[in-house]
Amino acid sequence: MRSRCATALPFSPWTDETANPFTTLAGRGAADEEVVTSNEANFTVYPNPNKGTFNVMFTAPYEGLAHMSMMDATGRLAYEAEVELSEGDNTVPVTVNVAAGVYVLRFLQGENLFVVKIQVQ
């Protein structure tokens, strides 16, 4: 890949795509990203749609931190938090102050990644 840059050269040099994979907004969690799940963990967001207040239910395979982020359709980060989970069933209440629209919630604990679309009314 190469790009047009504001340098003396008309284009940047070619990059090694295997060493530096190219990522678009979709790769950052845009609305078309699929849910990746583990068989040993359940993941639910309710209510959905909501008015900016919802719950994330997750069965954690072990105790530890999880990273939660929410992005709008352009990939802009709208919410981010670290949550402490206990082994087993967890319910995490979330309140966000964002404009109405569709968002992508990413929830990551270790190798367990869950991605879900959320509609805020």
ZAVOMI-721190 format. One record per residue: residue in three letters; z, x, y of N, C-alpha, C, O in turn. Coordinates in nm, 4 decimals. Last residue first. Layout:
! ZAVOMI-721190
+-------+----------+----------+----------+----------+----------+----------+----------+----------+----------+----------+----------+----------+
: torba :      n.Z :      n.X :      n.Y :     ca.Z :     ca.X :     ca.Y :      c.Z :      c.X :      c.Y :      o.Z :      o.X :      o.Y :
+-------+----------+----------+----------+----------+----------+----------+----------+----------+----------+----------+----------+----------+
:   ALA :        Z :        X :        Y :        Z :        X :        Y :        Z :        X :        Y :        Z :        X :        Y :
...
+-------+----------+----------+----------+----------+----------+----------+----------+----------+----------+----------+----------+----------+
END
This chain:
! ZAVOMI-721190
+-------+----------+----------+----------+----------+----------+----------+----------+----------+----------+----------+----------+----------+
: torba :      n.Z :      n.X :      n.Y :     ca.Z :     ca.X :     ca.Y :      c.Z :      c.X :      c.Y :      o.Z :      o.X :      o.Y :
+-------+----------+----------+----------+----------+----------+----------+----------+----------+----------+----------+----------+----------+
:   GLN :   2.1248 :  -3.1907 :   0.5588 :   2.0717 :  -3.3017 :   0.6382 :   2.1268 :  -3.3006 :   0.7776 :   2.0926 :  -3.3871 :   0.8582 :
:   VAL :   2.0184 :  -2.9315 :   0.3565 :   2.1191 :  -2.9700 :   0.4559 :   2.0568 :  -3.0759 :   0.5447 :   1.9488 :  -3.0551 :   0.6000 :
:   GLN :   1.9519 :  -2.8654 :   0.0285 :   1.9031 :  -2.9389 :   0.1446 :   2.0211 :  -2.9778 :   0.2314 :   2.1123 :  -3.0477 :   0.1871 :
:   ILE :   1.8962 :  -2.5754 :  -0.1566 :   1.9955 :  -2.6668 :  -0.1007 :   1.9329 :  -2.7351 :   0.0195 :   1.8686 :  -2.6705 :   0.1023 :
:   LYS :   1.7876 :  -2.4233 :  -0.4544 :   1.7517 :  -2.4809 :  -0.3246 :   1.8598 :  -2.5797 :  -0.2841 :   1.9089 :  -2.6574 :  -0.3660 :
:   VAL :   1.9379 :  -2.1391 :  -0.6100 :   1.9148 :  -2.2836 :  -0.6061 :   1.8759 :  -2.3247 :  -0.4649 :   1.9251 :  -2.2681 :  -0.3673 :
:   VAL :   2.0045 :  -1.8880 :  -0.8370 :   1.9334 :  -1.9199 :  -0.7134 :   1.9009 :  -2.0688 :  -0.7161 :   1.8434 :  -2.1187 :  -0.8128 :
:   PHE :   2.2188 :  -1.6545 :  -0.9790 :   2.1802 :  -1.7943 :  -0.9735 :   2.1171 :  -1.8193 :  -0.8383 :   2.1702 :  -1.7765 :  -0.7358 :
:   LEU :   2.2789 :  -1.3874 :  -1.1880 :   2.2192 :  -1.4288 :  -1.0615 :   2.1758 :  -1.5733 :  -1.0741 :   2.1051 :  -1.6104 :  -1.1677 :
:   ASN :   2.4836 :  -1.1682 :  -1.3429 :   2.4542 :  -1.3115 :  -1.3378 :   2.4048 :  -1.3479 :  -1.1985 :   2.4804 :  -1.3400 :  -1.1017 :
:   GLU :   2.5717 :  -0.9128 :  -1.3402 :   2.4323 :  -0.9330 :  -1.3767 :   2.3920 :  -1.0798 :  -1.3756 :   2.2769 :  -1.1121 :  -1.4047 :
:   GLY :   2.8017 :  -0.9644 :  -1.0896 :   2.7561 :  -0.8673 :  -1.1890 :   2.6075 :  -0.8850 :  -1.2152 :   2.5263 :  -0.8736 :  -1.1235 :
:   GLN :   2.7155 :  -1.2515 :  -0.9482 :   2.8349 :  -1.1861 :  -1.0009 :   2.7892 :  -1.0935 :  -1.1123 :   2.7433 :  -1.1390 :  -1.2171 :
:   LEU :   2.5595 :  -1.4183 :  -0.6887 :   2.5496 :  -1.3038 :  -0.7786 :   2.6883 :  -1.2549 :  -0.8174 :   2.7693 :  -1.2208 :  -0.7311 :
:   PHE :   2.3624 :  -1.6628 :  -0.5628 :   2.4996 :  -1.6386 :  -0.6062 :   2.4933 :  -1.5315 :  -0.7137 :   2.4298 :  -1.5504 :  -0.8174 :
:   ARG :   2.1801 :  -1.7962 :  -0.3014 :   2.1835 :  -1.6939 :  -0.4067 :   2.3288 :  -1.6622 :  -0.4362 :   2.4082 :  -1.6378 :  -0.3453 :
:   LEU :   2.0203 :  -2.0759 :  -0.1825 :   2.1512 :  -2.0168 :  -0.2064 :   2.1384 :  -1.9205 :  -0.3227 :   2.0915 :  -1.9580 :  -0.4302 :
:   VAL :   1.7933 :  -2.1574 :   0.0571 :   1.8048 :  -2.1005 :  -0.0761 :   1.9410 :  -2.0326 :  -0.0854 :   1.9730 :  -1.9436 :  -0.0066 :
:   TYR :   1.7345 :  -2.4697 :   0.2290 :   1.7849 :  -2.3331 :   0.2222 :   1.7873 :  -2.2883 :   0.0767 :   1.7838 :  -2.3703 :  -0.0150 :
:   VAL :   1.5829 :  -2.7012 :   0.4390 :   1.5975 :  -2.6537 :   0.3017 :   1.6350 :  -2.5062 :   0.3059 :   1.5738 :  -2.4277 :   0.3783 :
:   GLY :   1.7645 :  -2.8697 :   0.7060 :   1.6496 :  -2.8074 :   0.6433 :   1.6790 :  -2.7685 :   0.5004 :   1.7857 :  -2.7985 :   0.4469 :
:   ALA :   1.9484 :  -2.8685 :   1.0098 :   1.8999 :  -2.9427 :   0.8932 :   1.7762 :  -2.8729 :   0.8378 :   1.6930 :  -2.8230 :   0.9136 :
:   ALA :   2.1175 :  -2.5619 :   1.0978 :   2.0269 :  -2.6733 :   1.1277 :   1.9861 :  -2.7431 :   0.9984 :   1.9891 :  -2.6833 :   0.8908 :
:   VAL :   2.4606 :  -2.4943 :   1.0092 :   2.3190 :  -2.4594 :   1.0193 :   2.2386 :  -2.5840 :   1.0529 :   2.2862 :  -2.6966 :   1.0381 :
:   ASN :   2.7407 :  -2.4007 :   0.9235 :   2.6981 :  -2.4654 :   1.0469 :   2.5540 :  -2.4222 :   1.0728 :   2.5280 :  -2.3276 :   1.1472 :
:   VAL :   2.8962 :  -2.4624 :   0.6086 :   2.8029 :  -2.3861 :   0.6917 :   2.7659 :  -2.4683 :   0.8141 :   2.7607 :  -2.5912 :   0.8083 :
:   THR :   3.1374 :  -2.4280 :   0.3680 :   3.1023 :  -2.5028 :   0.4887 :   3.0148 :  -2.4128 :   0.5745 :   3.0537 :  -2.3012 :   0.6090 :
:   VAL :   3.2228 :  -2.4503 :   0.0295 :   3.1423 :  -2.3813 :   0.1302 :   3.1169 :  -2.4773 :   0.2456 :   3.0797 :  -2.5927 :   0.2247 :
:   PRO :   3.4508 :  -2.3901 :  -0.2361 :   3.4067 :  -2.4776 :  -0.1278 :   3.3333 :  -2.3961 :  -0.0206 :   3.3765 :  -2.2866 :   0.0154 :
:   VAL :   3.4048 :  -2.3149 :  -0.5630 :   3.4083 :  -2.2479 :  -0.4332 :   3.3603 :  -2.3463 :  -0.3274 :   3.2429 :  -2.3833 :  -0.3267 :
:   THR :   3.5612 :  -2.3257 :  -0.8649 :   3.4960 :  -2.4107 :  -0.7656 :   3.5157 :  -2.3453 :  -0.6303 :   3.6287 :  -2.3225 :  -0.5872 :
:   ASN :   3.5371 :  -2.1962 :  -1.1958 :   3.5702 :  -2.1751 :  -1.0552 :   3.4963 :  -2.2784 :  -0.9715 :   3.3829 :  -2.3148 :  -1.0024 :
:   ASP :   3.6300 :  -2.1310 :  -1.5325 :   3.5745 :  -2.2244 :  -1.4340 :   3.6278 :  -2.1979 :  -1.2940 :   3.7479 :  -2.1794 :  -1.2748 :
:   GLY :   3.6496 :  -1.7802 :  -1.6210 :   3.6454 :  -1.9223 :  -1.6537 :   3.5875 :  -2.0037 :  -1.5399 :   3.5071 :  -1.9543 :  -1.4609 :
:   GLU :   3.8302 :  -1.5477 :  -1.4306 :   3.7542 :  -1.5728 :  -1.5519 :   3.7618 :  -1.7210 :  -1.5862 :   3.8694 :  -1.7805 :  -1.5807 :
:   SER :   3.8013 :  -1.6045 :  -1.0766 :   3.8820 :  -1.5791 :  -1.1955 :   3.7938 :  -1.6041 :  -1.3169 :   3.6932 :  -1.6744 :  -1.3071 :
:   LEU :   3.6527 :  -1.4492 :  -0.7931 :   3.6459 :  -1.5439 :  -0.9031 :   3.7445 :  -1.5045 :  -1.0118 :   3.7683 :  -1.3862 :  -1.0360 :
:   GLU :   3.6203 :  -1.4260 :  -0.4508 :   3.6949 :  -1.3757 :  -0.5659 :   3.6963 :  -1.4833 :  -0.6728 :   3.7366 :  -1.5966 :  -0.6464 :
:   VAL :   3.3246 :  -1.3816 :  -0.2619 :   3.4268 :  -1.4705 :  -0.3150 :   3.4902 :  -1.4068 :  -0.4376 :   3.4227 :  -1.3422 :  -0.5178 :
:   GLU :   3.1676 :  -1.3077 :   0.0387 :   3.2154 :  -1.2522 :  -0.0872 :   3.3261 :  -1.3446 :  -0.1343 :   3.4128 :  -1.3825 :  -0.0555 :
:   ALA :   2.8885 :  -1.4542 :   0.2108 :   3.0315 :  -1.4436 :   0.1825 :   3.0534 :  -1.3722 :   0.0501 :   2.9685 :  -1.3760 :  -0.0390 :
:   GLU :   2.6650 :  -1.5828 :   0.4526 :   2.6941 :  -1.4791 :   0.3548 :   2.8441 :  -1.4705 :   0.3349 :   2.9198 :  -1.4787 :   0.4317 :
:   TYR :   2.3915 :  -1.7574 :   0.5982 :   2.5313 :  -1.7565 :   0.5556 :   2.5479 :  -1.6473 :   0.4503 :   2.4581 :  -1.6222 :   0.3700 :
:   ALA :   2.1328 :  -1.7098 :   0.6724 :   2.2044 :  -1.8143 :   0.7451 :   2.3533 :  -1.8136 :   0.7131 :   2.4335 :  -1.8635 :   0.7919 :
:   LEU :   1.8772 :  -1.4793 :   0.7012 :   2.0102 :  -1.5011 :   0.6472 :   2.0861 :  -1.6008 :   0.7335 :   2.1022 :  -1.5796 :   0.8537 :
:   ARG :   1.5416 :  -1.5759 :   0.6680 :   1.6493 :  -1.5375 :   0.7590 :   1.7844 :  -1.5732 :   0.6967 :   1.8031 :  -1.6838 :   0.6460 :
:   GLY :   1.3327 :  -1.6702 :   0.5203 :   1.4036 :  -1.5541 :   0.4676 :   1.5162 :  -1.5065 :   0.5565 :   1.5811 :  -1.4067 :   0.5251 :
:   THR :   1.2245 :  -1.9036 :   0.6020 :   1.1576 :  -1.7828 :   0.6495 :   1.2227 :  -1.6559 :   0.5950 :   1.1738 :  -1.5458 :   0.6203 :
:   ALA :   1.3937 :  -2.0995 :   0.5035 :   1.2611 :  -2.0879 :   0.4437 :   1.1849 :  -1.9642 :   0.4895 :   1.0899 :  -1.9230 :   0.4231 :
:   ASP :   1.7176 :  -1.9323 :   0.5045 :   1.6266 :  -2.0421 :   0.5383 :   1.4888 :  -2.0124 :   0.4792 :   1.4705 :  -1.9107 :   0.4122 :
:   MET :   1.9701 :  -1.8429 :   0.2663 :   1.8604 :  -1.8093 :   0.3567 :   1.7757 :  -1.9312 :   0.3854 :   1.7632 :  -2.0215 :   0.3027 :
:   MET :   2.2887 :  -1.7391 :   0.1766 :   2.2026 :  -1.8554 :   0.1957 :   2.0978 :  -1.8188 :   0.3001 :   2.1307 :  -1.7701 :   0.4083 :
:   SER :   2.4863 :  -1.5762 :  -0.0720 :   2.4098 :  -1.5731 :   0.0525 :   2.3179 :  -1.6946 :   0.0560 :   2.2754 :  -1.7457 :  -0.0476 :
:   MET :   2.7641 :  -1.4314 :  -0.2282 :   2.6905 :  -1.5552 :  -0.2041 :   2.6161 :  -1.5399 :  -0.0721 :   2.6736 :  -1.4964 :   0.0277 :
:   HIS :   2.8923 :  -1.2321 :  -0.4808 :   2.8278 :  -1.2317 :  -0.3494 :   2.7437 :  -1.3585 :  -0.3381 :   2.6631 :  -1.3894 :  -0.4258 :
:   ALA :   3.2106 :  -1.2039 :  -0.6342 :   3.0732 :  -1.2534 :  -0.6377 :   3.0208 :  -1.2527 :  -0.4946 :   3.0968 :  -1.2706 :  -0.3994 :
:   LEU :   3.4581 :  -1.0068 :  -0.8040 :   3.3915 :  -1.0536 :  -0.6833 :   3.2516 :  -1.1061 :  -0.7142 :   3.1842 :  -1.0599 :  -0.8063 :
:   GLY :   3.6431 :  -1.1215 :  -1.0982 :   3.5848 :  -1.0243 :  -1.0064 :   3.5190 :  -1.0903 :  -0.8872 :   3.5231 :  -1.2122 :  -0.8708 :
:   GLU :   3.6700 :  -1.1893 :  -1.4491 :   3.7290 :  -1.1925 :  -1.3151 :   3.6604 :  -1.0891 :  -1.2273 :   3.6234 :  -0.9817 :  -1.2747 :
:   TYR :   3.3910 :  -1.3185 :  -1.6420 :   3.5022 :  -1.2257 :  -1.6192 :   3.5507 :  -1.2399 :  -1.4754 :   3.4811 :  -1.2957 :  -1.3906 :
:   PRO :   3.2122 :  -1.5229 :  -1.6505 :   3.2432 :  -1.4582 :  -1.7775 :   3.3595 :  -1.3592 :  -1.7665 :   3.4191 :  -1.3206 :  -1.8670 :
:   ALA :   3.2692 :  -1.8198 :  -1.4712 :   3.2589 :  -1.6746 :  -1.4655 :   3.2943 :  -1.6140 :  -1.6010 :   3.3960 :  -1.6504 :  -1.6600 :
:   THR :   3.1047 :  -2.0948 :  -1.3968 :   3.1884 :  -2.0450 :  -1.5052 :   3.1676 :  -1.8948 :  -1.5133 :   3.0624 :  -1.8477 :  -1.5565 :
:   PHE :   3.1053 :  -2.2611 :  -1.0898 :   3.0526 :  -2.1494 :  -1.1666 :   3.1526 :  -2.1130 :  -1.2754 :   3.2722 :  -2.1016 :  -1.2486 :
:   MET :   3.0135 :  -2.4662 :  -0.8229 :   3.0903 :  -2.4559 :  -0.9470 :   3.0238 :  -2.3524 :  -1.0362 :   2.9023 :  -2.3547 :  -1.0563 :
:   VAL :   3.0356 :  -2.4999 :  -0.4898 :   2.9644 :  -2.4221 :  -0.5897 :   3.0570 :  -2.4111 :  -0.7103 :   3.1655 :  -2.3538 :  -0.7013 :
:   ASN :   3.0126 :  -2.7718 :  -0.2642 :   3.0905 :  -2.6932 :  -0.3593 :   2.9962 :  -2.6196 :  -0.4528 :   2.8905 :  -2.6708 :  -0.4900 :
:   PHE :   2.9580 :  -2.8209 :   0.0911 :   2.9268 :  -2.8407 :  -0.0502 :   3.0169 :  -2.7514 :  -0.1352 :   3.0886 :  -2.6661 :  -0.0829 :
:   THR :   2.8529 :  -2.9121 :   0.4038 :   2.9724 :  -2.8871 :   0.3236 :   2.9394 :  -2.9197 :   0.1792 :   2.8981 :  -3.0312 :   0.1475 :
:   GLY :   2.6215 :  -2.9858 :   0.5188 :   2.6718 :  -2.8532 :   0.5539 :   2.8020 :  -2.8197 :   0.4834 :   2.8558 :  -2.7104 :   0.5013 :
:   LYS :   2.5656 :  -3.2306 :   0.4119 :   2.5682 :  -3.2207 :   0.5590 :   2.6266 :  -3.0876 :   0.6058 :   2.6754 :  -3.0769 :   0.7183 :
:   ASN :   2.3330 :  -3.2290 :   0.1330 :   2.4647 :  -3.2354 :   0.1937 :   2.4528 :  -3.2232 :   0.3451 :   2.3433 :  -3.2073 :   0.3990 :
:   PRO :   2.1422 :  -3.3292 :  -0.1672 :   2.1598 :  -3.2810 :  -0.0297 :   2.3033 :  -3.3017 :   0.0207 :   2.3824 :  -3.3771 :  -0.0361 :
:   ASN :   2.4179 :  -3.2264 :  -0.3215 :   2.2917 :  -3.1683 :  -0.2772 :   2.1868 :  -3.2787 :  -0.2814 :   2.1457 :  -3.3187 :  -0.3904 :
:   PRO :   2.7710 :  -3.1725 :  -0.3194 :   2.6534 :  -3.2584 :  -0.3284 :   2.5305 :  -3.1850 :  -0.2757 :   2.5411 :  -3.0928 :  -0.1948 :
:   TYR :   2.7065 :  -2.9029 :  -0.5532 :   2.7145 :  -3.0457 :  -0.5234 :   2.7942 :  -3.0689 :  -0.3966 :   2.8818 :  -2.9875 :  -0.3675 :
:   VAL :   2.5713 :  -2.6847 :  -0.7824 :   2.5998 :  -2.7027 :  -0.6402 :   2.5978 :  -2.8528 :  -0.6135 :   2.5011 :  -2.9216 :  -0.6463 :
:   THR :   2.6556 :  -2.5009 :  -1.0735 :   2.6228 :  -2.6294 :  -1.0128 :   2.6571 :  -2.6256 :  -0.8648 :   2.7598 :  -2.5700 :  -0.8257 :
:   PHE :   2.6315 :  -2.3230 :  -1.3689 :   2.6233 :  -2.3117 :  -1.2234 :   2.5766 :  -2.4447 :  -1.1676 :   2.4722 :  -2.4965 :  -1.2073 :
:   ASN :   2.7798 :  -2.1573 :  -1.6474 :   2.7262 :  -2.2795 :  -1.5882 :   2.7296 :  -2.2647 :  -1.4371 :   2.8200 :  -2.2013 :  -1.3828 :
:   ALA :   2.7162 :  -1.8901 :  -1.8686 :   2.7700 :  -1.9339 :  -1.7403 :   2.7005 :  -2.0611 :  -1.6936 :   2.5780 :  -2.0717 :  -1.6993 :
:   GLU :   2.5891 :  -1.7940 :  -2.0932 :   2.7332 :  -1.8097 :  -2.0999 :   2.7949 :  -1.8604 :  -1.9698 :   2.9171 :  -1.8725 :  -1.9621 :
:   ASN :   2.3200 :  -1.7613 :  -2.0424 :   2.3605 :  -1.8685 :  -2.1325 :   2.5100 :  -1.8945 :  -2.1301 :   2.5539 :  -2.0051 :  -2.1616 :
:   SER :   2.2359 :  -1.7142 :  -1.7026 :   2.2889 :  -1.6568 :  -1.8253 :   2.3356 :  -1.7720 :  -1.9128 :   2.3864 :  -1.8714 :  -1.8609 :
:   THR :   1.9400 :  -1.7528 :  -1.4984 :   2.0721 :  -1.7892 :  -1.5487 :   2.1085 :  -1.7107 :  -1.6729 :   2.0240 :  -1.6499 :  -1.7385 :
:   VAL :   1.7629 :  -1.7864 :  -1.2113 :   1.7841 :  -1.6954 :  -1.3224 :   1.9251 :  -1.7207 :  -1.3715 :   2.0202 :  -1.7111 :  -1.2940 :
:   VAL :   1.5354 :  -1.9966 :  -1.0578 :   1.6741 :  -1.9799 :  -1.0969 :   1.6793 :  -1.8881 :  -1.2184 :   1.6084 :  -1.9098 :  -1.3166 :
:   GLU :   1.2740 :  -1.8548 :  -0.8512 :   1.3229 :  -1.9309 :  -0.9648 :   1.4699 :  -1.9029 :  -0.9911 :   1.5225 :  -1.7987 :  -0.9519 :
:   GLU :   1.1609 :  -1.9006 :  -0.5178 :   1.2255 :  -1.8164 :  -0.6176 :   1.2857 :  -1.9017 :  -0.7286 :   1.3416 :  -2.0083 :  -0.7026 :
:   ASP :   1.0524 :  -2.0398 :  -0.3069 :   0.9833 :  -2.0489 :  -0.4350 :   1.0477 :  -1.9640 :  -0.5443 :   0.9932 :  -1.9561 :  -0.6545 :
:   ALA :   1.1982 :  -1.9990 :  -0.0670 :   1.2139 :  -2.1251 :  -0.1390 :   1.1440 :  -2.1304 :  -0.2742 :   1.1745 :  -2.2205 :  -0.3523 :
:   ALA :   1.3058 :  -1.6534 :  -0.0788 :   1.2452 :  -1.7694 :  -0.0154 :   1.2434 :  -1.8864 :  -0.1124 :   1.2836 :  -1.8723 :  -0.2279 :
:   GLY :   1.4236 :  -1.4077 :  -0.1447 :   1.4907 :  -1.5329 :  -0.1740 :   1.4325 :  -1.6532 :  -0.1040 :   1.5057 :  -1.7471 :  -0.0728 :
:   ARG :   1.2853 :  -1.1791 :  -0.1189 :   1.4191 :  -1.1802 :  -0.0601 :   1.4890 :  -1.3133 :  -0.0824 :   1.6042 :  -1.3292 :  -0.0420 :
:   GLY :   1.0397 :  -1.2342 :  -0.2185 :   1.1235 :  -1.1441 :  -0.2951 :   1.2652 :  -1.1369 :  -0.2419 :   1.3558 :  -1.0930 :  -0.3127 :
:   ALA :   0.9402 :  -1.3839 :  -0.0094 :   0.9675 :  -1.4515 :  -0.1364 :   1.0569 :  -1.3652 :  -0.2235 :   1.1418 :  -1.4178 :  -0.2955 :
:   LEU :   0.8926 :  -1.1892 :   0.1823 :   1.0055 :  -1.2793 :   0.2019 :   1.0386 :  -1.3528 :   0.0732 :   1.1557 :  -1.3816 :   0.0484 :
:   THR :   0.7996 :  -0.9134 :  -0.0368 :   0.7740 :  -1.0093 :   0.0693 :   0.8989 :  -1.0939 :   0.0899 :   0.9999 :  -1.0730 :   0.0227 :
:   THR :   0.7945 :  -0.5753 :  -0.1205 :   0.8670 :  -0.7013 :  -0.1299 :   0.8330 :  -0.7884 :  -0.0107 :   0.8370 :  -0.7426 :   0.1035 :
:   PHE :   0.6599 :  -0.3176 :  -0.3177 :   0.6442 :  -0.3992 :  -0.1983 :   0.7149 :  -0.5323 :  -0.2183 :   0.6976 :  -0.5962 :  -0.3221 :
:   PRO :   0.8333 :  -0.0369 :  -0.4528 :   0.7687 :  -0.1672 :  -0.4698 :   0.7686 :  -0.2470 :  -0.3405 :   0.8648 :  -0.2440 :  -0.2638 :
:   ASN :   0.8052 :   0.2724 :  -0.4651 :   0.8445 :   0.1865 :  -0.3538 :   0.7786 :   0.0499 :  -0.3688 :   0.6775 :   0.0234 :  -0.3037 :
:   ALA :   0.7157 :   0.3771 :  -0.7047 :   0.8390 :   0.4299 :  -0.6474 :   0.8930 :   0.3401 :  -0.5376 :   1.0143 :   0.3321 :  -0.5186 :
:   THR :   0.4843 :   0.2343 :  -0.7477 :   0.5864 :   0.2330 :  -0.8522 :   0.7198 :   0.2843 :  -0.7989 :   0.8255 :   0.2395 :  -0.8433 :
:   GLU :   0.3263 :   0.2796 :  -0.5236 :   0.3805 :   0.1448 :  -0.5450 :   0.4861 :   0.1399 :  -0.6535 :   0.5703 :   0.0501 :  -0.6525 :
:   ASP :   0.3296 :   0.5268 :  -0.3034 :   0.3340 :   0.5112 :  -0.4484 :   0.4026 :   0.3789 :  -0.4775 :   0.5236 :   0.3664 :  -0.4585 :
:   THR :   0.1253 :   0.4663 :  -0.0154 :   0.2543 :   0.4851 :  -0.0815 :   0.2378 :   0.4693 :  -0.2313 :   0.1435 :   0.4061 :  -0.2789 :
:   TRP :  -0.0968 :   0.6261 :   0.2141 :  -0.0771 :   0.5397 :   0.0976 :   0.0578 :   0.5701 :   0.0348 :   0.1006 :   0.6854 :   0.0317 :
:   PRO :   0.0075 :   0.6603 :   0.5630 :  -0.0442 :   0.7122 :   0.4362 :  -0.0196 :   0.6122 :   0.3228 :   0.0666 :   0.5250 :   0.3334 :
:   SER :  -0.0959 :   0.4150 :   0.8121 :   0.0044 :   0.4986 :   0.7483 :  -0.0541 :   0.5551 :   0.6197 :  -0.1550 :   0.5042 :   0.5709 :
:   PHE :  -0.3783 :   0.4379 :   1.0338 :  -0.3062 :   0.3757 :   0.9231 :  -0.1979 :   0.4708 :   0.8735 :  -0.2076 :   0.5922 :   0.8912 :
:   PRO :  -0.4526 :   0.5874 :   1.2603 :  -0.4842 :   0.4443 :   1.2572 :  -0.4104 :   0.3691 :   1.1454 :  -0.3827 :   0.2500 :   1.1595 :
:   LEU :  -0.2042 :   0.8046 :   1.4079 :  -0.3000 :   0.7762 :   1.3015 :  -0.3301 :   0.6264 :   1.2979 :  -0.2425 :   0.5458 :   1.3291 :
:   ALA :  -0.0105 :   0.7918 :   1.5983 :  -0.1371 :   0.8524 :   1.6374 :  -0.2456 :   0.8263 :   1.5327 :  -0.3645 :   0.8260 :   1.5646 :
:   THR :   0.1307 :   0.4633 :   1.5522 :   0.1361 :   0.6091 :   1.5508 :   0.0018 :   0.6616 :   1.5981 :  -0.0878 :   0.5849 :   1.6335 :
:   ALA :   0.2200 :   0.1922 :   1.4674 :   0.2058 :   0.2388 :   1.6052 :   0.2269 :   0.3898 :   1.6083 :   0.3274 :   0.4384 :   1.6601 :
:   CYS :   0.0252 :   0.1128 :   1.1738 :   0.1496 :   0.1473 :   1.2441 :   0.1192 :   0.1935 :   1.3861 :   0.0060 :   0.2291 :   1.4187 :
:   ARG :  -0.0854 :  -0.0765 :   0.9167 :  -0.1253 :  -0.0278 :   1.0488 :   0.0026 :  -0.0082 :   1.1295 :   0.0788 :  -0.1026 :   1.1503 :
:   SER :  -0.0070 :   0.0413 :   0.5844 :  -0.0002 :  -0.0553 :   0.6941 :  -0.0494 :   0.0085 :   0.8222 :  -0.0544 :   0.1309 :   0.8350 :
:   ARG :  -0.0592 :   0.0421 :   0.2308 :  -0.0496 :   0.1093 :   0.3585 :  -0.0526 :   0.0046 :   0.4672 :  -0.0959 :  -0.1084 :   0.4444 :
:   MET :   0.0000 :   0.0844 :  -0.1168 :   0.0000 :   0.0000 :   0.0000 :   0.0000 :   0.0890 :   0.1233 :   0.0538 :   0.1997 :   0.1199 :
+-------+----------+----------+----------+----------+----------+----------+----------+----------+----------+----------+----------+----------+
END
